[in-house]
Amino acid sequence: MNTRESRSSRHDGSEDVGTLWTMHRREHSARCALIARRSGWEVRVLMGRDVLLEERCQRADDAFSVAELWRTRMVRDGWRQVVPAPFRDHGQSPLAR
């Protein structure tokens, strides 16, 4: 596995298949993206379009382990994880209260 830090995102034909977690600290927001590649998986921590961390993994379970390690480190460094609240449909719009 290879970890690298970068200041900019690159277009390489890979597919962002979802966000594993989102963090906030002061005015900053970062998300952990799971990227599908032809030869495996990639985990990226992104702030906007900037790639802060990136690691390629052969197996999905390795990618999830890397994401969890980075999440734990960020929480320890003062970041706050954003946990979305579940949507509850009680027959009305969530905005109509």
KOLZAMI-41059 format. One record per residue: x, y, z of N, C-alpha, C, O in turn. Coordinates in steps of 0.001 Angstrom, whole numbers, plus 500000, padded with zeros to 6 digits. Example, Ala and Ser with C-alpha at 12.3 -4.5 7.8 and 13.67 -1.06 7.14 Angstrom:
REM KOLZAMI-41059
REC  n.east  n.north    n.up  ca.east  ca.north   ca.up  c.east  c.north    c.up  o.east  o.north    o.up
REC  513190   494310  507800   512300    495500  507800  513200   496700  507800  514236   496681  508465
REC  512850   497750  507080   513670    498940  507140  512900   500030  507870  513409   501138  508039
//
This chain:
REM KOLZAMI-41059
REC  n.east  n.north    n.up  ca.east  ca.north   ca.up  c.east  c.north    c.up  o.east  o.north    o.up
REC  500834   498820  500000   500000    500000  500000  500876   501238  500000  501955   501252  500592
REC  500406   502265  499339   501188    503472  499203  500367   504665  499674  499273   504892  499157
REC  500861   505427  500633   500192    506630  501113  500939   507830  500576  502170   507852  500550
REC  500181   508834  500147   500831    510055  499706  499950   511235  500024  498730   511100  500114
REC  500551   512379  500192   499813    513599  500420  499924   514444  499164  500956   514452  498493
REC  498851   515153  498857   498816    515957  497645  497972   517195  497893  497144   517212  498804
REC  498173   518210  497103   497380    519429  497237  496236   519497  496232  495325   520307  496403
REC  496258   518689  495214   495206    518790  494218  494701   517422  493803  495407   516416  493881
REC  493475   517422  493368   492841    516205  492897  493263   515972  491452  493645   516908  490748
REC  493191   514728  491019   493526    514441  489618  492396   513632  488995  491698   512880  489675
REC  492237   513801  487710   491209    513046  486993  491892   511831  486365  492710   511969  485456
REC  491546   510637  486862   492240    509441  486396  491288   508330  485977  491718   507189  485805
REC  490016   508632  485811   489071    507615  485365  488539   506730  486469  487737   505838  486194
REC  488949   506940  487705   488429    506151  488813  487035   506665  489188  486644   507765  488796
REC  486289   505855  489952   484915    506214  490294  484730   506341  491799  485001   505405  492550
REC  484266   507507  492229   483949    507755  493631  482625   507055  493925  481580   507458  493414
REC  482670   506008  494748   481464    505219  495006  480765   505600  496303  479707   505050  496609
REC  481329   506529  497076   480623    506970  498270  481528   507571  499325  482753   507466  499271
REC  480875   508207  500287   481562    508830  501414  481478   507906  502614  480389   507479  502995
REC  482618   507594  503211   482651    506726  504380  482406   507503  505668  481773   506991  506591
REC  482900   508725  505734   482644    509613  506870  482945   511048  506481  483628   511315  505493
REC  482417   511969  507288   482644    513401  507098  483047   513990  508443  482505   513613  509482
REC  483996   514914  508417   484497    515564  509629  484456   517081  509466  484550   517610  508359
REC  484312   517765  510607   484368    519231  510640  485322   519663  511741  485401   519040  512799
REC  486043   520742  511469   486862    521419  512482  486923   522881  512090  487402   523239  511014
REC  486429   523711  512984   486294    525140  512716  485520   525329  511417  484405   524823  511285
REC  486096   526051  510453   485393    526287  509188  485718   525238  508131  485261   525348  506994
REC  486497   524229  508488   486932    523210  507536  486035   521974  507575  485514   521591  508623
REC  485875   521374  506424   485121    520130  506286  485950   519169  505432  486534   519562  504422
REC  485991   517909  505853   486734    516889  505109  485871   515642  505012  485088   515342  505913
REC  486021   514921  503911   485285    513668  503762  486237   512581  503305  487252   512843  502660
REC  485884   511352  503657   486660    510199  503247  485905   509514  502112  484806   508997  502313
REC  486487   509512  500946   485851    508944  499756  486410   507558  499467  487617   507336  499551
REC  485526   506633  499127   485924    505306  498677  485893   505321  497160  484865   505617  496552
REC  487020   505003  496557   487184    505087  495109  487369   503685  494533  488235   502931  494978
REC  486551   503344  493543   486708    502066  492833  487698   502281  491692  487590   503233  490919
REC  488655   501376  491611   489657    501418  490549  489662   500063  489851  489132   499084  490376
REC  490257   500013  488680   490333    498742  487943  491084   497674  488742  490749   496491  488689
REC  492089   498108  489472   492958    497154  490170  492725   497120  491683  493617   496717  492430
REC  491565   497528  492137   491281    497482  493569  490521   498698  494037  489580   499148  493382
REC  490934   499232  495178   490238    500328  495833  491222   501421  496210  492433   501208  496263
REC  490676   502579  496465   491482    503696  496931  490654   504450  497965  489439   504588  497822
REC  491311   504927  498990   490673    505746  500013  491308   507123  499921  492531   507247  499860
REC  490472   508160  499912   490979    509534  499841  490306   510384  500902  489103   510260  501132
REC  491075   511247  501550   490506    512286  502399  490563   513565  501585  491631   513999  501152
REC  489395   514161  501386   489250    515333  500519  488730   516533  501304  487853   516406  502158
REC  489286   517690  500996   488738    518963  501450  488415   519719  500166  489303   520241  499492
REC  487140   519766  499849   486748    520319  498558  487294   519418  497466  487017   518218  497455
REC  488062   519981  496550   488686    519187  495484  490110   518763  495814  490737   518020  495058
REC  490614   519238  496944   491995    518918  497330  492064   517539  497981  491272   517220  498867
REC  493010   516733  497535   493259    515412  498110  494321   515581  499190  495466   515924  498893
REC  493939   515338  500451   494879    515469  501564  495646   514175  501808  496849   514193  502068
REC  494942   513061  501721   495550    511741  501904  494977   510810  500855  493838   510969  500416
REC  495771   509847  500466   495332    508888  499448  496092   507588  499654  497312   507593  499821
REC  495370   506478  499643   496034    505179  499753  495288   504164  498893  494062   504063  498945
REC  496055   503415  498103   495483    502343  497277  495536   501033  498037  496497   500748  498751
REC  494491   500241  497873   494383    498956  498553  493909   497900  497560  493092   498184  496684
REC  494414   496708  497699   493986    495603  496841  492589   495113  497231  491781   494754  496375
REC  492321   495106  498543   491063    494534  499036  490207   495598  499721  490725   496560  500288
REC  488890   495409  499658   487960    496366  500257  488144   496455  501766  488079   497549  502327
REC  488374   495324  502437   488523    495373  503895  489757   496176  504300  489755   496814  505352
REC  490806   496154  503485   491976    496989  503751  491621   498468  503619  492071   499288  504420
REC  490823   498811  502621   490402    500200  502420  489589   500701  503612  489784   501828  504065
REC  488679   499867  504122   487880    500259  505280  488754   500403  506523  488500   501276  507352
REC  489766   499571  506664   490684    499674  507807  491480   500982  507755  491661   501642  508779
REC  491947   501349  506580   492676    502607  506403  491768   503785  506752  492183   504701  507462
REC  490537   503763  506257   489585    504842  506536  489330   504964  508034  489244   506077  508553
REC  489211   503857  508727   488975    503878  510172  490188   504417  510923  490030   505167  511887
REC  491377   504053  510505   492596    504574  511116  492669   506091  510965  492946   506799  511933
REC  492419   506592  509751   492450    508035  509517  491364   508743  510313  491609   509823  510852
REC  490160   508159  510402   489055    508756  511163  489459   508910  512627  489256   509965  513227
REC  490027   507859  513190   490453    507883  514588  491503   508958  514826  491431   509683  515819
REC  492469   509071  513935   493515    510095  514064  492935   511507  513993  493340   512390  514749
REC  491993   511711  513087   491406    513045  512948  490606   513419  514193  490685   514560  514648
REC  489846   512494  514748   489093    512760  515978  490069   513116  517103  489825   514050  517866
REC  491158   512380  517203   492183    512658  518217  492808   514041  518021  493234   514673  518987
REC  492863   514516  516756   493433    515831  516447  492413   516965  516529  492702   518090  516121
REC  491225   516676  517054   490243    517734  517277  489140   517867  516242  488317   518778  516338
REC  489103   516983  515256   488020    517001  514284  486776   516370  514913  486884   515512  515790
REC  485600   516799  514462   484329    516271  514957  483631   515555  513809  483426   516129  512739
REC  483270   514300  514039   482597    513538  512992  481138   513976  512875  480447   514162  513876
REC  480692   514134  511644   479307    514469  511363  478561   513160  511148  478892   512382  510254
REC  477548   512928  511981   476753    511712  511860  475362   512133  511399  474649   512812  512137
REC  474965   511736  510184   473653    512154  509683  472529   511516  510491  472602   510351  510882
REC  471497   512304  510727   470315    511799  511421  469448   511035  510427  469337   511445  509272
REC  468838   509944  510849   467970    509193  509936  466714   509998  509608  466180   510713  510456
REC  466259   509872  508381   465031    510542  507948  463844   509718  508408  463778   508512  508171
REC  462916   510376  509061   461702    509696  509516  460525   510306  508797  460216   511483  508987
REC  459872   509523  507981   458724    509997  507217  457452   509702  507995  457033   508552  508119
REC  456850   510757  508514   455588    510621  509245  454453   511228  508439  453504   511790  508986
REC  454576   511097  507113   453523    511607  506246  453589   513085  505993  452653   513650  505425
REC  454660   513735  506393   454786    515158  506140  456217   515490  505726  457146   514719  505968
REC  456367   516616  505118   457687    517074  504698  458570   517300  505919  458079   517783  506939
REC  459861   516965  505848   460742    517195  506984  460876   518676  507348  461271   519006  508466
REC  460547   519572  506403   460625    520996  506655  459348   521559  507256  459359   522655  507818
REC  458258   520829  507146   456960    521305  507653  456798   520869  509103  456330   519765  509382
REC  457188   521742  510015   457058    521422  511457  456463   522555  512183  456274   522480  513397
//
